[in-house]
Amino acid sequence: MYQNNIGVLLTNIGTPDSPTPSAVRRYLKEFLTDSRVVEIPQFIWFPILYGLILPFRAKKSAKLYQKIWTEEGSPLLCLSQKLSDTLAKQLQIPVALGMHYGKPSIASAMDELKKKNVEKILILPLYPQYSATTTASTFDFVARALKKWRVIPEIRTIKDYADHPLYIKALAESIRSAHKSQRILFSFHGIPRRFIEAGDIYKQRCETTIALLAKELSLNTNQYSLTFQSRLGKAEWLTPYTDQTLRTLPQQDITDIQVICPGFAVDCLETLEEMAIKGKQQFFDHGGKLFQYIPALNDSHDHIELLSELIKKNIANW
């Protein structure tokens, strides 16, 4: 169907190799030393990271990973790999999966494409809403890997797909398939507010997605909330915060909710533990009665259709 010299690099954030403190520490070290993620001078940040965060957070996070780990391994890795394999089979072109942090690395995924004599690479980050912390970081890793290539391939990139009709349709169908509730909570991963003030368009892209989704579902403003989760440290992050919202909704006589995390392409620690387990408990502890977590798009037919269309559109006439 396509030229045999075209390949796709599918990227995601990454995961520890195992739910153990040592593996989680290695993962967190990679993650929290990325200057796209933490924009603090190293001489200030590194003593905090190595002296306070890694020694304690690794043990705590390992216990959380243990709650969601499966016989196959990390949900994020397994689901991302299923997407990669299905897309390769359906499109009949090489598709390699690379992670920002952990394994398989972006560099190893690109080497995999190189061994298949790929001369043109389409980069598809699994981040529906653009942010420098995720999407731009992908391209940093790609550029770093290409430093070792003698012959540089042609590169095309997909910036994001926050407003793609098939993405909106897929999210809408997943919500329609769930029971109706008093309120739908759309929870996105947060980033520090100062990143937005510096020019990151992430918040705008999240709002675009929800505006289109609300229109698709004919929701009025009293039927849904947009919130942000997973903050770290004492600095102000994007608000409203998901955890605080879960505590206050029952005080407004909203005790039956659906929760969906549209910014996560596949389920992971932040959705399966932070939302489906901890978030549910927070809601119940403050008077909530019904809590339904709607899974990420994962390896669903609608998700495959969306990603396939993105790839086909971007490699057309290449």
C-alpha positions in Angstrom: 0.0 0.0 0.0 2.8 2.4 0.9 6.5 2.7 0.0 8.6 0.2 1.9 10.9 3.0 3.1 8.4 4.7 5.3 8.2 3.9 9.0 6.2 5.2 12.1 7.7 6.1 15.4 5.0 5.8 18.1 6.0 7.3 21.4 4.6 7.4 24.9 5.9 8.7 28.3 7.2 5.4 29.6 7.0 3.1 32.7 9.3 1.4 35.2 10.5 -2.1 34.2 8.9 -3.5 37.3 6.9 -2.3 40.4 9.9 -2.3 42.6 11.6 0.7 44.4 14.8 0.3 42.5 13.1 0.1 39.1 10.8 3.0 39.9 13.8 5.1 41.1 15.5 4.6 37.8 12.4 5.6 36.0 11.8 8.7 38.1 15.4 9.7 37.7 15.1 9.8 34.0 11.7 11.5 34.1 12.6 14.2 36.7 16.0 15.1 35.1 14.3 16.0 31.8 14.6 19.8 31.5 11.3 19.9 29.6 9.6 18.5 32.7 11.4 20.4 35.4 12.4 23.8 34.4 14.6 24.5 37.5 18.3 25.1 37.3 20.2 21.8 38.1 22.2 23.3 40.9 18.9 24.0 42.7 16.9 21.0 41.6 19.4 18.1 41.8 20.0 18.3 45.6 16.2 18.2 46.1 15.7 15.4 43.6 18.5 13.2 44.9 18.3 14.1 48.6 14.5 14.2 49.1 12.4 13.0 46.2 14.0 9.9 44.9 14.8 8.2 48.2 11.2 8.5 49.4 9.0 8.8 46.3 10.4 5.6 44.7 9.2 3.4 47.6 5.8 5.2 47.7 5.3 5.0 43.9 6.4 1.4 43.8 3.5 0.4 46.0 1.1 2.3 43.7 2.4 0.5 40.6 1.9 -2.8 42.4 -1.8 -2.1 42.6 -2.2 -1.9 38.8 0.6 -4.2 37.6 -0.7 -7.2 35.5 0.6 -10.6 34.6 1.6 -9.1 31.3 3.4 -6.2 33.0 2.9 -2.5 32.9 -0.6 -1.5 31.5 0.9 1.5 29.7 3.6 -0.6 28.0 1.3 -3.5 27.1 -1.4 -1.3 25.7 1.0 0.9 23.8 2.6 -2.2 22.3 -0.7 -3.6 21.2 -1.4 -0.3 19.4 1.9 -0.4 17.7 1.5 -4.0 16.6 -2.0 -3.5 15.4 -1.1 -0.4 13.4 1.8 -2.2 11.8 -0.3 -5.1 10.8 -3.2 -3.0 9.5 -1.2 -0.4 7.5 1.5 -2.9 6.4 4.4 -0.5 7.3 7.0 -0.7 10.1 5.8 0.8 13.4 8.2 1.0 16.3 7.3 1.9 19.9 9.6 4.2 21.9 9.3 5.6 25.4 10.7 8.8 26.7 11.8 7.2 30.0 12.4 3.4 30.5 12.3 0.8 27.9 12.0 0.5 24.9 13.7 3.8 24.5 13.0 6.2 21.6 16.6 5.6 20.4 16.1 1.8 20.3 12.8 2.2 18.4 14.5 4.4 15.8 17.3 1.8 15.5 14.6 -0.8 14.9 13.3 1.3 12.0 16.8 1.9 10.7 17.4 -1.9 10.5 14.3 -2.1 8.3 15.9 0.4 5.9 13.4 3.1 6.7 14.3 6.4 5.0 11.3 8.4 6.0 9.9 8.5 9.6 6.6 9.8 10.8 6.6 10.6 14.5 3.3 10.1 16.3 3.4 11.0 20.0 0.5 9.5 21.9 -0.3 12.9 23.5 -3.6 14.3 22.1 -3.0 17.8 23.5 0.4 19.4 22.8 2.7 20.4 25.6 6.4 21.1 25.7 6.6 18.7 28.6 5.5 15.8 26.4 5.3 16.4 22.7 8.3 18.7 22.4 10.2 16.3 24.7 9.6 13.6 22.1 11.5 15.6 19.5 14.4 16.3 21.9 14.8 12.5 22.2 14.6 12.0 18.5 17.2 14.7 17.8 19.5 13.2 20.4 19.2 9.7 18.8 19.8 11.1 15.3 23.2 12.4 16.4 24.5 8.9 16.0 23.0 8.4 12.5 25.3 8.9 9.5 22.4 9.4 7.1 19.5 11.4 8.5 16.0 10.2 7.4 13.3 12.5 6.3 11.1 13.4 9.2 7.4 14.3 9.6 5.8 15.0 12.9 2.2 15.0 14.2 2.0 18.0 16.7 -1.2 16.8 18.3 -4.8 15.7 17.6 -6.8 17.5 20.2 -9.5 18.5 17.8 -9.5 15.7 15.3 -13.1 14.6 14.5 -12.3 10.9 15.0 -10.7 11.6 18.4 -13.8 13.5 19.6 -16.0 10.8 18.2 -14.1 8.0 20.0 -14.3 9.8 23.3 -18.0 10.5 22.8 -18.8 6.9 22.1 -16.9 5.7 25.2 -18.9 8.1 27.3 -22.2 7.2 25.6 -21.5 3.5 26.4 -21.4 4.3 30.1 -24.3 4.9 32.4 -25.5 8.5 32.6 -24.6 10.5 35.7 -25.1 13.9 37.3 -21.7 15.1 36.2 -18.9 14.1 33.9 -15.5 15.0 35.2 -12.8 15.5 32.5 -9.5 15.1 34.2 -6.2 16.0 32.4 -2.7 15.7 33.7 -1.6 19.0 35.1 1.5 21.1 34.5 2.8 24.1 36.4 0.9 27.3 35.7 4.2 29.1 34.9 4.6 26.9 31.9 1.3 28.3 30.4 2.4 31.8 31.3 5.7 31.1 29.4 3.7 30.2 26.3 2.8 26.5 26.5 -0.6 25.9 24.7 -1.5 22.8 26.6 -4.4 24.3 28.6 -5.8 25.8 25.4 -5.7 22.4 23.7 -7.4 20.7 26.6 -10.2 23.3 26.5 -10.5 22.8 22.8 -11.0 19.1 23.2 -13.7 19.5 25.9 -15.6 22.2 24.0 -15.8 20.0 21.0 -16.7 17.0 23.1 -19.4 18.9 25.0 -20.9 20.0 21.7 -20.8 16.4 20.3 -22.6 15.1 23.5 -24.9 18.2 23.7 -23.7 18.9 27.3 -24.5 22.2 29.0 -21.9 23.7 31.4 -23.7 22.2 34.5 -23.2 18.7 33.2 -19.4 18.5 33.2 -16.2 19.8 34.8 -12.7 20.2 33.4 -10.0 19.6 36.0 -6.3 18.8 36.3 -4.5 16.0 38.3 -1.1 14.7 39.2 0.5 17.8 40.5 4.0 17.7 42.1 5.5 20.1 44.6 4.2 23.3 46.1 4.1 25.5 43.1 0.7 26.4 41.6 -0.3 24.0 38.8 -3.3 24.3 36.4 -6.6 24.5 38.3 -9.1 23.4 39.3 -7.4 20.4 40.9 -9.1 17.1 40.3 -8.6 15.8 43.9 -10.1 19.0 45.4 -13.1 18.8 43.0 -13.8 15.2 44.0 -14.0 16.3 47.6 -16.3 19.2 47.0 -18.8 17.8 44.4 -20.8 15.9 47.1 -21.2 19.2 49.0 -23.0 20.5 45.9 -25.3 17.4 46.0 -23.5 15.8 43.1 -23.0 12.3 44.3 -23.1 10.3 41.0 -20.3 11.0 38.5 -18.4 9.7 35.5 -14.7 10.3 35.3 -12.7 10.2 32.0 -9.1 11.2 31.4 -9.0 12.3 27.7 -5.3 13.3 27.7 -4.1 9.7 28.3 -4.1 7.6 25.2 -3.9 4.4 27.2 -4.5 3.5 30.8 -1.6 3.9 33.2 -0.8 4.7 36.8 -2.4 8.1 36.7 -5.7 6.7 35.5 -5.9 3.2 37.0 -4.5 4.1 40.5 -4.8 7.9 40.9 -8.3 8.1 39.5 -10.0 4.7 39.4 -8.8 3.8 42.9 -7.7 6.8 44.9 -10.0 9.3 43.2 -12.9 7.0 43.8 -12.1 6.7 47.5 -11.7 10.4 47.9 -15.1 10.9 46.3 -16.8 8.3 48.5 -15.0 9.6 51.7 -16.7 13.0 51.2 -20.2 11.7 50.5 -20.1 10.5 46.9 -22.4 7.5 46.1 -21.6 6.4 42.5 -18.3 6.7 40.7 -17.6 5.3 37.3 -14.2 5.5 35.7 -14.4 5.4 31.9 -11.3 3.7 30.5 -8.9 5.4 28.1 -9.3 4.6 24.4 -6.6 1.9 24.8 -6.6 -0.6 21.9 -10.2 -0.1 21.0 -11.4 -0.1 17.4 -12.2 3.6 17.5 -8.7 4.4 18.7 -7.0 2.3 16.0 -9.2 4.0 13.4 -8.1 7.4 14.7 -4.4 6.6 14.7 -4.6 4.9 11.3 -6.2 7.9 9.8 -3.6 10.2 11.3 -0.8 8.1 9.9 -2.4 7.7 6.4 -3.0 11.4 6.1 0.5 12.3 7.1 2.3 9.8 4.9 0.1 10.5 1.8 2.2 11.6 -1.2 5.4 11.0 0.7 
